Amino acid sequence: MAAKKTTIHDVAREADVDYSTVSLALRGDRRIRSYTRQRIQTAAHRLGYVPNQLARSLSRGATHTIGVMLTDIHRGFTDPLEEFQDIADRARYMISVHFCSWDQARERAGLRHFCESRVEGVIWAPAQWYGETFAQTVENMKATGVPVVMLGLQHPPYDVPFHQVGTSLRDRLTMALDYLMGLGHRHIGLASAPAPAGTEASTAPERQADHGAHHSRRYFSQPEGIAMVRQAMQARGLALAEQDLFTTADNDYGGVEIAVHLFRRPREHWPTAVIAADDRLGRALTKGLWALGVKVPEEISVLGFDVPPDETGQPPLTAVSQDSRRMGTLAMDLLLQLIKHQIPHQPQKITAMPPRLVEAGTCGPPRK
């Protein structure tokens, strides 16, 4: 049989005072004399009483809690989470973090739980930016009136009615191509992997979604993403050949498979550079090429494309990314402004961050 939970009334009886006096004393109310407060605190400690902070917050109409909904425990969220925590601490807020593991049903249930728990605002990195489930979840969140800031950007006309912070996939692709062309590359390949476990196989048309963190490797394995790359290359007088499209089922180790496939081709038919849609894929590709005796970047360049690149990983990989720590700062600052009614919910504010290039030695001029 479960032990009976100690209540404020139990503390009041133990300290021989009214329960309202206990409530005031435990909140540090100056109207309660010091010796009475000490007697109440001693009684509470002896009985093991723990105040119900949630009930207390609800009675005041403010929980000082922010919900954070993320797709998975991916290292790309480490920096934003640290920023969320630091800024929330300074503002005297708590954060409650939920990972949906790319499951939209779990994501929807977690967001509903946030609202039922009366969080004062939500930061949300969607598992998907499209489809009926996503649209219904957006409508449900909008109906609650809870302030929301989304991590990632949706393409114009920005029909998601929430503020957004992120780096455009198109801007990152532009930086990647311009960087490689600046080194002299004109024959460029693309390597990607499909969605991680738990995601749907298809993606939205490019006109509907500009995927933020952790979507690039999935997006570039789909027709819409490949079309986006082709268009960007054609605008620069380049072409993406079918034989230079490399897809693997394993994002972590499939780069080795791509390296073997590439190695079997005559070297004069190799692309001089490959854009890997994820830095782990690019790192595995680099290791596979090295194992086969191919020098990177002397014989072929490998450019990562992720948010953010793992700058501590081996081998170090040149990559185009976004500043995820800055993204976390901007998102939390924006949410706090919404919570404090310093800015309106509408029109939604779109904060497009510029991409950044991290050079680590895997890209160089094309081979002779």
N, C-alpha and C positions, 0 to 999 in steps of 0.2 A: 504494500500500500504506500502510495506516494506521500511524502511528508507535506504537511500543511504549510502553505506559503505565508510567511510573516507579512502582516499588513501594517499600515500606519496606525490603525486602531490598537494593535498589539503594543506598539511602541508607546502610544499615549497612555495605555493602562500601566505599562511597566514604569514609565516616568511620572505617573500620577498627574497628567495634564490633559487638556482638551486636544483632540486630534488636529484641530486647526492650528494650535500652538506648535505642534510637531511640524506641520507643513511649513509654517513660517520660519521656524528655527533651522530646519534643514536647508532652507533657501538662503540662510544668512541674513534674515530680516533684522534690522537694527532695533526694532521695537521689542524684541525678545531679550531679556536680560542675560548677561553672560553666564551666570551660574545655572539658569534654567536651560540655556542652550547646551551647556556642558552635560547636564543631567540627561537631556534628551539624546545627545550624541552617544553618550555612554550606553544608554538603554538600547539604542538602535544597533550599536556595535555588538552588544551582548546577545541580542536576538538575531543578528545576521540580516538585518533589514536592508534591502536595496531599493532605493526610490525608483518608481516607474517613470523614467525620463520621457518615454514616448507619450504617456498619458499627460504628463506635465506640459510637454510641448504642444500637444493638441489642444489643451485647455487654454493655452496662450495664443493659439492660432498660428504657430510657427515652429517647425521641427528643426530648422537649421541643418537640414540634410539635403544633399544633392545626389541624385541617382546618376550612375555612369553605366551605360549599356554598350558593351564592346563585343566584337565577333568572336575573339579567342584570346588565349593567353600568349599572344605573339610578341616577340621582342620589340616589334615596331610600336607597341603601346607603352613600353616601359617609360620612355621619356615623358609622354603626355600625362601618364598617371602620376609621375613624380611632381609634375607641375600642378596637376589638379590638387594633389594633397597639400603642397606647400601653400598655394594660394588660398585654399579652403581653410587651412590652419590659421593663416593670418586674418582671414575674414570671420573666423570663429564658426566655421561650418564643418560638418562631417560629410564624408563621401561614402556612398554605398555602391560597390562595383558588382556588376553581373555580367557573366560571359555567356552568350547564347550558343556558342560552338557552331555558328553558321546555320542554326536551326531557327526558321522564322516563327514557328509555333512557340518555341522557348523564348525567343526574343519578345514576342507579343505578350506572353504571360509575365515576363520580367518587367516590362514597361507598365503593365497593369498593376503589378505589385508595388512598383514605385509610387504610382498615383494613389493607390489604396493606403499606402503608408504615409501619405501626405508629404512626399519630398517637395522641396520648394522649387526645384528645377531639374532638368535632365540634359545630360550630354549623351548623344546617341551616334554611334558609328554603325550604320545599317548593314545587315548581311546582304541586302539587295536594295537597289534604288528603283525598282520597277515591279509591275505585276499587281494583281488584285489584293493579295495578302498585304503587301507593302502599302498600297493605297488605303486599305481599310485601317491599318495600324496608324497611319498618318492622321486619318480622320478621327480616330478614337483619341489620339493624343491631343489633337487640336480642340476636341470637344471638352477635354478636361480643363483647359485653360492653363495648364502647367507650362512654364517657359521651357523651350527646347532649343538647344544648339546642336547642329549636326556636324560630324567630322566627315569631310569630303564635300565635293561639289557636284551639283546636278547641272546638266547642260541648260542653256537658255530654252524656254523662257522662265526657268527657275520656278516651276509650278508647285514645288514642295513649300508649304507656308511657314517654314522655320528658317532661322538664321543659319548660315553655313560657313565653315572655315576649312580650307584645304588648298591643295595645289592641283591645278588642272592637269589631267592626263595628257591632253594635247600640248600643253606648255612643256611638260617633261619630255615628250617625244620630240618636239621641236628642238629643245636643247640637245638631246642625244644626237639627232641627225646633224645639226649644225656643228657640234663638237667633232664628230667623226669626219665630216666633210672638211672641216678646218685642218684636220691632220692629213688630208689628201685622199680619204677613202671614197670610192665611187661604187664599189661592189660590196653591199652590206646585207647580211642575213639576219634572221629573227628566230630566237629560240624561246619556247614557252611551254607551260604545263597547264593542264586543266584545273578545274576547281578543286580545292581540298575537300576532304571528306565532310559530308554534311551540307554541301552547297548544291544548288540545282545545276544541271549541266549547261543550260542555255543562259545567255545574258541578254540584257536589253539592247535594242538598237542603239547605236552610238549617239543618235540624235536625242535619245531620252536620258542617258546617264553618262556622266563623266566620273568614272569610278575613282574613289580616293584610295586610302591606304589599303594594301593587301588585295587589290582587285586586278592589278595589271597582268599578272601571270595567267589568270583565268581569262581575262578579256582578250588578250593577244592570241589565245588559242582558238578563238571563235571567229566566224566570218566577218562580223561587224568590226572587230578589232583589227583583223588583217586588212580590211578595206581602209580603215583609218590610217594604217601604216603606209599602205600603197599610195593613198592620196597625198600624204605628207611627203613621200619620196618623189612622186610624180611632180609635185610643185617645185621640186629642186632639181628636176631633170634626171632623176634616178628611177630605177625599176627594181621591184622585188620579185625575183625569179621563184618559181614553184619549188625548185630543188633547194632553195636557200631558206625555206620555211621548215624549221625543225620543231617537232612536238614530241614531248615525252610524258608518260603517265606519272612519273616520279619526280617531283620538284626538287627533292633533296639530293638524289643520286642520279637522276636521269641525264644529267649533263655528261656523264661518262659515256652513256649510250650514244648521245649525239656526237661526242668526240670520235667514237669508233666509226660511226656512220660517215662522218666527214672525212676521216682518215682513209677510207676505202675509195674515195673519189680521187681522180687525178688532181694534183695540186694546182694546176693551172685553172681548174674549175672551182676552186675554193673561193668563198667570199673573203675579202681581206679583213673584214670585221664582222662580228656577230653581236647583236643586242640581245642580252638575256633578260627576259621579263621579270626576273627575280634574282637577287644577288646570290642566293643559295644555289640556284640553277647555274648562274654564271661561274660561281666558284667551283662547282663540280665539273663544269665544262673545261675550265682552266686546268684542273688537276688531271682530268682525262687526257687532255692534249699533251701535258707535260709527261705523263706516263708513257705516251706513244712516241715521245721524242720530239714533239712539236714545240717550238719556242713561242711563248707568248710574252710580249707582243711582236717580236721580230718577224714571225711568220704569219701570225693572225692576231688581231686585237679582239678582246672580249670586254664589253661594256655592260655593267649591271644596271638594273632599272627597278629600283625598289624604294620603299619608304619606311625607315631610312636604311641605308646600307649598314651592314655590320662591320664597322671599321676595325673591330678587334678580331674578326674572323681570318682564317688562313685558307688560301693565300689572300693577301689584301687585294681588293677588287675596285677598279675605277667604276664609279656609278653615278647616275643621275637620280636625285631623290628630292624629298622635301624636308624641311626643318621641322621634325615632329615635335621637338620640345617647344619651339615657338608656336606651333599649332595648338599645343595644349594650353599655353599661356593665353593666347588670343581667345580660345574657346571658353575658358573659365572666366576670364575678364568680361567677355560678352554676356555670359549667362548671369553673372552677378549683377550686371547693369540691368538686365531684364527683370531679375528678381526684385531689385530695389526700385523698379519703375523709372529708371534714369533714361531708358530708351524705349520706344514703342515696339510691340510685337510685329506690327506691319507698318510699312513694307519691310519684308525680310532683308537683312543685311548680308551681302555675299562678300566674304573676305577671301580673296584669291591671293594666296602666297606665291611668290616666285620660286621656281625650283632651284636646286643648287647642284653643283658638280663637285664630287669628291674624287680627286685623282690619286691613284694608288699603284700605278705602274703596269696595268694590263692593257693599256691602249698606247699606240704609237703610230708613226707613219706606215703606210702600206708597204708590204714586201716588194722588192724590186721585181 
